[in-house]
Amino acid sequence: MFFFILCVGEGAILLALLCLYRAPSKVDTLSFLLSLPGVLSVCSSILVILSIGWLIHTFRSSGLPIRKRLAMAAAMNIMTVVLMVGSIEILVRTFSIQTVGGEIFRGFLLHPRKWAEVVALHKPVLERMTHDDPFLIYDPILGWTVAPSRRNLTGQDISSVEGLRAPRSGMSFADRRTRHSGLQEKPATVRIALVGDSMTYGYEVPCEDSWGHVLEAHLGPAVQVLNFGVSGYGLNQVLLRYERDAQPWKPQIVLIGITSQEIQRMISVYNFLMNPDWLGLPYVRPRLILKNGAPSPINQPVPAPAEVFGHTTVNELSYLDQDAYFRRLEWERDGLWRLFQKSYFFRLLTSLRPPSDPPREEVSQETMMALSQQVLTTLVRAAREQGAIPLVIHFPYQFELRSAAEYGDKYVPPSLQMLRQAEVDHYDMTACLIEARAFDEYTPHSHYTSTANAVIAKCLEPIVRKGMDRLKQ
């Protein structure tokens, strides 16, 4: 009986610790106490007190021979617990695997995540960036942008002297005779600007195969296409890129590429949180909020990567409350918990059902949608005020394309939901790609292949030509 009560007491202590570890997932103490973890923590705490009281009483009321047997039972219990916990500790430590997203054991991501591990992963990236010439560089306004006159390590991505996508080194689109295919005899009479993320940029295919390049060839020698797309951009960055970089070129037509990821990135600040595997993009996004009904940046100048990864803890980073992908309870905690977090046994137990952060209105789906709508309408209005014709184009991902083909109008991705709620005229490339049976025309990283880019360019040609006809009116 003594041995059994010891085990019950130890189990109750462990349960109480695991429940108390979840306390910050509730907004206040009362909410926690009324929750299942709170009730269990109170019950297990009472059980601990009763167990300790019974053990002390039994030990004191027993004679010397009984006390010796009780002491032996306690020693056996302690030895059993040490062997069991120690074995699990060694097992988890030995077979856990370090990944860019954290340590994983048998499919479980071990909580908490450690800031030191994140810094260690990015340190060689930052050192390499100081010696090499990265294609995407830090920008205090946009977070990052395409470097001028640059070629990436694969040689597939080349930029003009202005930082626009180009098929060859040394190109300058300031000369209106410049086309992706070469110099024309006459300067362009129509200048078209493309703004968006990697789907607009044409990532993972050569410039010659990107839909912007192919579209320019379809439209003829009188048209010059300028590709301001940048990989990894959110719609907030697309707006800022247009206002600062594209507007001065005075394009007559602006093609605005929209994807679901662009919308999700609206409520992201730190790339390493949303996309831990993007080690080559250690930058920070400018975060916009609605201020007096208009989108306004709150973290400019955007901190440089060296500043971000120079902090000693993740909690030192600014505007974490504005990042939907920062979950405070996933990270190391200070105080007494730091001691427990050194144990892989404790980390495994907390990772089986990790605590979740309380909901935050500033990063809710409703906030994301409202902000995205306002940013898009601001972008469309800015183009019109400049005298340009904005054409909003929706680009589906592979799973969205397949879902649309299978479920039809019943399936509406977040990007289309936003476009419809914003009541902005747009052109959806989904039907175009379905008709071309382009379900497998995606690259390993979910971008369009050369074939899909050609299909999109063909579908966009009549749309853009209608816009060009409006320019003549």
DRENTORMI-528971 format. One line per 3 residues: number of its first residue (from 0); their letters; for each residue x, y, z of C-alpha. Coordinates in steps of 0.1 Angstrom, whole numbers. Example, Ala and Ser with C-alpha at 12.3 -4.5 7.8 and 13.67 -1.06 7.14 Angstrom:
0 = as = 123/-45/78 | 137/-11/71 $
// end
This chain:
0 = mff = 0/0/0 | 28/24/9 | 45/18/-25 $
3 = fil = 12/23/-43 | 5/56/-25 | 40/68/-34 $
6 = cvg = 33/61/-71 | -1/79/-69 | 15/109/-53 $
9 = ega = 43/111/-79 | 18/107/-107 | -3/135/-92 $
12 = ill = 27/158/-90 | 35/151/-127 | -1/157/-137 $
15 = all = -3/189/-117 | 29/202/-134 | 16/194/-169 $
18 = cly = -17/211/-162 | -1/242/-147 | 21/244/-178 $
21 = rap = -11/249/-198 | -23/278/-175 | -10/306/-199 $
24 = skv = -33/292/-226 | -62/308/-208 | -69/346/-207 $
27 = dtl = -71/347/-169 | -69/325/-137 | -106/320/-135 $
30 = sfl = -108/307/-171 | -80/283/-163 | -96/270/-131 $
33 = lsl = -129/264/-149 | -111/245/-178 | -103/208/-178 $
36 = pgv = -66/214/-171 | -75/237/-142 | -98/212/-126 $
39 = lsv = -73/185/-130 | -45/207/-115 | -66/214/-85 $
42 = css = -77/177/-80 | -41/165/-85 | -28/191/-61 $
45 = ilv = -53/179/-35 | -43/143/-42 | -6/152/-37 $
48 = ils = -13/168/-3 | -34/138/8 | -7/113/-4 $
51 = igw = 21/132/14 | 0/134/45 | -9/97/45 $
54 = lih = 27/87/39 | 40/109/67 | 13/96/91 $
57 = tfr = 20/60/82 | 57/64/86 | 54/81/120 $
60 = ssg = 28/57/134 | 48/26/125 | 74/8/146 $
63 = lpi = 111/6/137 | 109/-27/118 | 80/-13/97 $
66 = rkr = 98/19/91 | 128/0/77 | 105/-18/52 $
69 = lam = 88/15/43 | 122/31/37 | 131/2/15 $
72 = aaa = 98/5/-4 | 105/42/-9 | 141/35/-21 $
75 = mni = 128/9/-46 | 101/34/-58 | 127/61/-63 $
78 = mtv = 150/37/-82 | 122/26/-104 | 112/62/-112 $
81 = vlm = 148/72/-119 | 153/42/-142 | 121/47/-161 $
84 = vgs = 124/85/-165 | 161/82/-173 | 155/55/-200 $
87 = iei = 128/77/-217 | 151/107/-214 | 180/89/-231 $
90 = lvr = 157/74/-257 | 142/108/-267 | 175/126/-266 $
93 = tfs = 191/99/-288 | 164/96/-315 | 152/132/-317 $
96 = iqt = 161/148/-350 | 169/185/-354 | 150/201/-383 $
99 = vgg = 145/237/-394 | 112/238/-375 | 126/223/-343 $
102 = eif = 134/189/-328 | 112/160/-338 | 108/126/-321 $
105 = rgf = 87/99/-338 | 66/125/-357 | 61/148/-326 $
108 = llh = 76/183/-327 | 92/187/-293 | 80/218/-274 $
111 = prk = 92/242/-265 | 111/256/-295 | 145/270/-287 $
114 = wae = 155/304/-299 | 192/294/-297 | 186/267/-323 $
117 = vva = 169/291/-347 | 198/315/-344 | 223/287/-350 $
120 = lhk = 205/277/-382 | 205/313/-395 | 240/322/-385 $
123 = pvl = 258/305/-415 | 231/320/-438 | 238/355/-426 $
126 = erm = 276/350/-428 | 272/338/-464 | 251/368/-473 $
129 = thd = 278/391/-461 | 304/375/-485 | 282/366/-514 $
132 = dpf = 258/388/-534 | 223/375/-527 | 197/379/-554 $
135 = liy = 171/391/-528 | 185/418/-505 | 173/436/-473 $
138 = dpi = 151/466/-479 | 140/488/-449 | 107/496/-465 $
141 = lgw = 97/464/-483 | 115/439/-461 | 134/425/-491 $
144 = tva = 136/432/-528 | 154/421/-560 | 189/434/-561 $
147 = psr = 198/454/-592 | 222/439/-618 | 223/405/-601 $
150 = rnl = 224/368/-610 | 215/341/-585 | 236/311/-578 $
153 = tgq = 218/289/-603 | 220/315/-630 | 182/312/-636 $
156 = dis = 173/345/-620 | 187/376/-635 | 178/412/-627 $
159 = sve = 181/444/-647 | 200/475/-635 | 167/486/-620 $
162 = glr = 160/454/-601 | 134/440/-624 | 134/404/-638 $
165 = apr = 154/401/-670 | 166/373/-693 | 201/387/-696 $
168 = sgm = 226/407/-675 | 231/444/-681 | 196/451/-694 $
171 = sfa = 179/484/-686 | 142/489/-691 | 145/526/-688 $
174 = drr = 150/526/-725 | 115/521/-739 | 130/501/-768 $
177 = trh = 141/474/-744 | 121/442/-746 | 128/408/-730 $
180 = sgl = 136/395/-765 | 160/424/-772 | 160/460/-785 $
183 = qek = 133/471/-808 | 136/498/-834 | 108/519/-820 $
186 = pat = 101/527/-783 | 71/511/-766 | 38/529/-767 $
189 = vri = 23/508/-739 | 41/500/-707 | 27/472/-685 $
192 = alv = 38/466/-649 | 34/432/-631 | 32/432/-593 $
195 = gds = 28/402/-571 | 46/373/-554 | 65/344/-569 $
198 = mty = 35/333/-591 | 38/367/-608 | 76/367/-609 $
201 = gye = 76/332/-625 | 98/315/-599 | 115/282/-607 $
204 = vpc = 114/288/-645 | 138/309/-667 | 127/344/-674 $
207 = eds = 121/334/-711 | 94/309/-698 | 77/332/-673 $
210 = wgh = 42/343/-683 | 52/379/-682 | 79/374/-709 $
213 = vle = 56/352/-730 | 27/377/-727 | 50/405/-739 $
216 = ahl = 58/384/-770 | 21/378/-777 | 12/415/-774 $
219 = gpa = 38/426/-800 | 67/451/-802 | 47/481/-791 $
222 = vqv = 44/467/-756 | 70/467/-728 | 63/444/-698 $
225 = lnf = 81/453/-665 | 81/425/-639 | 80/439/-603 $
228 = gvs = 71/405/-588 | 91/393/-558 | 92/359/-543 $
231 = gyg = 76/355/-508 | 57/388/-509 | 25/394/-491 $
234 = lnq = -2/417/-505 | 11/444/-481 | 45/443/-497 $
237 = vll = 29/442/-532 | 12/476/-524 | 44/491/-510 $
240 = rye = 64/478/-540 | 39/494/-564 | 38/527/-546 $
243 = rda = 76/531/-544 | 90/512/-573 | 64/507/-600 $
246 = qpw = 45/540/-600 | 75/562/-611 | 76/542/-643 $
249 = kpq = 40/554/-651 | 27/521/-665 | -5/524/-685 $
252 = ivl = -17/489/-674 | -10/473/-640 | -14/435/-636 $
255 = igi = -19/426/-599 | -13/390/-592 | -33/375/-562 $
258 = tsq = -26/342/-545 | -39/327/-512 | -5/328/-497 $
261 = eiq = -3/365/-504 | -34/369/-482 | -20/347/-454 $
264 = rmi = 13/366/-454 | -7/398/-445 | -6/388/-409 $
267 = svy = 30/375/-409 | 60/395/-397 | 89/371/-394 $
270 = nfl = 96/346/-421 | 112/320/-398 | 79/317/-380 $
273 = mnp = 56/312/-410 | 81/293/-431 | 109/278/-410 $
276 = dwl = 124/261/-440 | 130/295/-458 | 165/298/-445 $
279 = glp = 176/317/-476 | 150/344/-468 | 158/356/-432 $
282 = yvr = 140/389/-437 | 111/406/-419 | 79/417/-435 $
285 = prl = 65/452/-431 | 32/448/-411 | 3/470/-421 $
288 = ilk = -27/477/-399 | -59/497/-406 | -56/532/-392 $
291 = nga = -85/555/-398 | -97/530/-424 | -64/531/-444 $
294 = psp = -35/506/-444 | -5/519/-425 | 29/503/-417 $
297 = inq = 38/499/-380 | 73/484/-382 | 92/506/-405 $
300 = pvp = 121/508/-410 | 119/470/-411 | 147/455/-389 $
303 = apa = 176/439/-408 | 183/401/-404 | 215/407/-383 $
306 = evf = 194/428/-358 | 167/401/-356 | 190/372/-349 $
309 = ght = 212/392/-326 | 186/391/-299 | 191/366/-270 $
312 = tvn = 155/355/-267 | 126/354/-292 | 105/375/-268 $
315 = els = 128/405/-275 | 115/407/-311 | 91/436/-317 $
318 = yld = 55/432/-329 | 52/395/-321 | 16/401/-312 $
321 = qda = 10/412/-348 | 24/379/-362 | -2/351/-365 $
324 = yfr = 25/325/-367 | 41/334/-333 | 26/312/-306 $
327 = rle = 42/322/-273 | 35/289/-256 | 55/270/-283 $
330 = wer = 87/287/-271 | 109/285/-240 | 97/301/-208 $
333 = dgl = 117/318/-181 | 117/311/-144 | 113/276/-129 $
336 = wrl = 99/262/-161 | 134/266/-178 | 146/238/-155 $
339 = fqk = 119/215/-165 | 123/224/-202 | 158/210/-202 $
342 = syf = 143/175/-198 | 134/157/-230 | 110/135/-209 $
345 = frl = 90/166/-199 | 92/181/-234 | 78/148/-248 $
348 = lts = 49/148/-224 | 40/184/-231 | 43/178/-269 $
351 = lrp = 18/150/-270 | -9/177/-265 | 8/210/-266 $
354 = psd = -9/241/-251 | -23/267/-275 | -22/305/-272 $
357 = ppr = -54/324/-265 | -70/338/-297 | -58/373/-308 $
360 = eev = -82/396/-327 | -53/414/-344 | -43/382/-363 $
363 = sqe = -77/366/-367 | -90/355/-401 | -116/383/-400 $
366 = tmm = -88/408/-395 | -68/393/-423 | -96/394/-447 $
369 = als = -106/430/-439 | -70/442/-441 | -65/424/-474 $
372 = qqv = -96/439/-490 | -85/474/-479 | -50/469/-492 $
375 = ltt = -62/456/-525 | -87/484/-530 | -60/509/-521 $
378 = lvr = -37/494/-547 | -64/494/-574 | -73/530/-565 $
381 = aar = -37/541/-566 | -33/527/-601 | -64/544/-614 $
384 = eqg = -55/577/-599 | -22/576/-618 | -43/570/-650 $
387 = aip = -34/533/-653 | -58/504/-659 | -56/479/-630 $
390 = lvi = -62/442/-639 | -65/419/-609 | -54/383/-618 $
393 = hfp = -60/353/-595 | -35/325/-596 | -45/291/-581 $
396 = yqf = -21/267/-564 | -22/230/-574 | -44/218/-546 $
399 = elr = -68/247/-553 | -69/238/-590 | -77/202/-582 $
402 = saa = -103/211/-556 | -120/235/-581 | -121/208/-607 $
405 = eyg = -136/183/-583 | -160/205/-564 | -167/233/-588 $
408 = dky = -183/264/-573 | -186/247/-539 | -149/253/-534 $
411 = vpp = -137/289/-529 | -101/294/-518 | -93/323/-494 $
414 = slq = -79/345/-521 | -112/343/-541 | -132/349/-510 $
417 = mlr = -113/380/-504 | -117/392/-540 | -154/387/-539 $
420 = qae = -159/403/-506 | -138/433/-518 | -161/435/-548 $
423 = vdh = -131/441/-571 | -133/430/-607 | -108/402/-613 $
426 = ydm = -99/375/-637 | -95/339/-624 | -69/317/-641 $
429 = tac = -85/286/-626 | -108/278/-655 | -80/286/-680 $
432 = lie = -57/260/-663 | -85/234/-659 | -94/237/-696 $
435 = ara = -57/231/-705 | -56/201/-681 | -26/217/-663 $
438 = fde = -31/198/-630 | 4/185/-630 | 21/216/-644 $
441 = ytp = 35/227/-611 | 72/227/-600 | 85/209/-569 $
444 = hsh = 79/241/-549 | 43/246/-562 | 50/272/-589 $
447 = yts = 39/271/-625 | 60/251/-650 | 69/266/-683 $
450 = tan = 38/250/-699 | 15/265/-673 | 31/299/-677 $
453 = avi = 25/297/-715 | -12/287/-708 | -16/317/-685 $
456 = akc = 0/341/-710 | -23/329/-737 | -54/334/-715 $
459 = lep = -42/368/-704 | -36/381/-739 | -72/390/-748 $
462 = ivr = -78/405/-714 | -48/428/-717 | -57/437/-753 $
465 = kgm = -91/448/-741 | -73/470/-716 | -51/484/-744 $
468 = drl = -82/492/-765 | -95/512/-735 | -63/532/-736 $
471 = kq = -71/543/-771 | -105/556/-762 $
// end
